[in-house]
């Protein structure tokens, strides 16, 4: 009977906390903030920042595991966006939650406007376009996908555009073992791409030399 009582109390406490986290009912949110209206509840990247900050503030209490689970699950669609954009320059954002806005009118341009206007940030400040825990690499994420798309236009045979090497996954993880596995995969991928780059550079040099030799003949 005692175990059932403790379990019931734990469930009630968790339910109360989740209710506060989601701004259900009246009063203040989980962080003691004024909830305002349902429309003001954080959405998109702001929701990820909200959950991250909440996890940071509750790392030493019983709600922490639940927050980590919520944060990881909520980040999965966002990390898929980043995966497609960073590795392939592909933009899939049905609900307009990613940091990029595609300007179709300029994608057919073959001048500076393709670069400057084809893919725009949803905010003038790049750090406002991503969750708080990605702000330190926000600009790198943005430029990476743009660069791949520019390469695809200017040099479609570039090895980055056609490489079929398996790419490392992008994920939010709280496991040291999983993090080490991802870092190891990144090291392997980087080494393979560097070898391809060196091979491509050698081939270009050989073609230049052959072309010069043919011209002299």
Buried (B, 14 or more C-beta within 10 A) or exposed (E): EEEEEEEEEEEEEEEEBBEBBBBBEEEEBBEEEEBEEEEEBBEBBBBBBBBBBBBEBBEEEEBBEBBBEBBBEBBEBBBBBBBBBBBBBEBEBEEEBBBBBBBEEBBEBEEEBBBEEBBBBBEEEBEBBBBBBBBEEBBEBBEBBBEBBBBBBEEEEBBBBEBEEEBBEBBBBEEEEEEEBBEEBBEEBEEEBEEBEEEBEEEEEEEEEEEEEEEEE
